[in-house]
């Protein structure tokens, strides 16, 4: 029996704001969107144009309060071939939330405070 990773879900309060962040910060593209017939939720699937894995952003109409992310120990990792340029972009965006220079990595956080790890291509 084989399983393939397809997507990971992140619930967001403002779908358009989150899409704009992921496009600017990580170069992700919207692959498809789906709105519930009754308007109760909307999904946006984002991909990097390289692999098949996607991030599913879910907006729920009735959700108004921020999501409880606990200690924010869960994250998604992104590898880049332009680490210094990425770091400069994220620094300018003001979204770096933790940096471990001895390990050569850092984390950014999205508008809903989900953490995303950035590592260099090795």
C-alpha positions as CSV (number, residue, x, y, z in Angstrom):
1,X,0.0,0.0,0.0
2,X,1.4,3.4,-1.0
3,X,0.3,6.9,0.0
4,X,1.2,10.2,-1.6
5,X,1.2,13.5,0.3
6,X,-1.3,15.7,-1.6
7,X,-1.9,18.9,0.5
8,X,-1.8,20.4,4.0
9,X,-4.6,22.6,5.2
10,X,-4.3,26.0,6.9
11,X,-7.5,27.9,8.1
12,X,-7.3,31.6,7.5
13,X,-9.5,34.6,8.5
14,X,-8.9,36.6,5.2
15,X,-8.4,34.5,2.2
16,X,-7.3,37.2,-0.2
17,X,-4.8,38.6,2.3
18,X,-3.3,35.1,2.9
19,X,-3.1,34.4,-0.9
20,X,-1.3,37.7,-1.4
21,X,1.2,36.9,1.4
22,X,2.0,33.4,0.1
23,X,2.4,34.8,-3.4
24,X,4.8,37.6,-2.3
25,X,6.7,35.7,0.4
26,X,7.1,32.3,-1.2
27,X,6.1,32.7,-4.9
28,X,3.2,30.3,-4.6
29,X,0.5,30.3,-7.2
30,X,-3.2,29.7,-6.9
31,X,-3.9,26.4,-8.6
32,X,-7.7,26.3,-8.0
33,X,-10.4,27.8,-5.9
34,X,-13.7,26.4,-4.7
35,X,-16.6,28.2,-3.1
36,X,-19.3,26.3,-1.2
37,X,-22.6,26.6,-2.9
38,X,-24.1,28.3,0.2
39,X,-21.0,30.6,0.6
40,X,-20.1,29.1,4.0
41,X,-16.5,28.4,3.1
42,X,-14.0,29.0,0.3
43,X,-10.8,27.0,-0.5
44,X,-7.7,28.1,-2.4
45,X,-5.1,25.5,-3.3
46,X,-1.6,27.0,-3.7
47,X,1.4,25.3,-5.3
48,X,5.1,26.1,-6.0
49,X,5.0,25.1,-9.7
50,X,7.7,22.5,-9.1
51,X,6.2,19.6,-7.1
52,X,2.6,18.3,-6.7
53,X,2.2,19.2,-3.0
54,X,-0.2,22.0,-2.3
55,X,-1.2,24.2,0.6
56,X,-5.0,24.4,1.0
57,X,-6.1,27.7,2.5
58,X,-9.6,27.4,4.0
59,X,-11.8,30.4,4.8
60,X,-14.9,29.9,6.9
61,X,-17.6,32.6,6.7
62,X,-18.7,32.3,10.3
63,X,-15.2,32.4,11.8
64,X,-14.3,35.8,13.2
65,X,-11.8,35.1,16.0
66,X,-8.1,34.1,15.4
67,X,-7.3,30.4,15.4
68,X,-5.6,29.0,18.5
69,X,-2.3,27.7,17.2
70,X,-1.0,26.6,20.6
71,X,2.7,26.8,20.9
72,X,3.1,27.0,17.1
73,X,5.2,23.9,17.0
74,X,3.8,22.7,13.7
75,X,5.1,24.3,10.5
76,X,5.7,23.8,6.8
77,X,9.3,24.0,5.5
78,X,10.4,25.6,2.3
79,X,13.8,25.2,0.6
80,X,15.2,28.0,-1.6
81,X,18.1,28.3,-3.9
82,X,18.3,32.0,-3.1
83,X,18.5,32.0,0.7
84,X,20.1,35.4,1.1
85,X,17.6,37.1,-1.2
86,X,14.7,35.3,0.5
87,X,15.9,36.5,3.9
88,X,16.2,40.1,2.6
89,X,12.7,39.9,1.2
90,X,11.2,38.5,4.4
91,X,13.1,41.0,6.5
92,X,11.7,43.8,4.4
93,X,8.2,42.3,4.8
94,X,8.7,42.2,8.6
95,X,7.6,38.5,8.7
96,X,10.7,36.8,10.2
97,X,9.7,35.6,13.6
98,X,12.6,33.3,14.6
99,X,16.1,32.8,13.3
100,X,18.7,30.1,14.1
101,X,21.9,31.3,12.4
102,X,23.9,28.4,13.8
103,X,21.6,26.0,12.0
104,X,21.3,28.2,8.9
105,X,17.5,28.6,8.9
106,X,14.8,30.9,9.9
107,X,11.0,31.1,10.3
108,X,8.5,33.5,8.9
109,X,4.9,33.8,10.0
110,X,1.9,34.4,7.8
111,X,-1.0,36.8,8.5
112,X,-2.7,34.2,10.8
113,X,0.6,33.5,12.6
114,X,1.3,30.1,11.1
115,X,5.1,29.5,11.1
116,X,6.9,28.6,7.9
117,X,10.5,27.4,8.0
118,X,13.0,28.6,5.3
119,X,16.2,26.6,4.6
120,X,18.8,26.9,1.9
121,X,19.3,24.5,-0.9
122,X,22.1,22.1,0.0
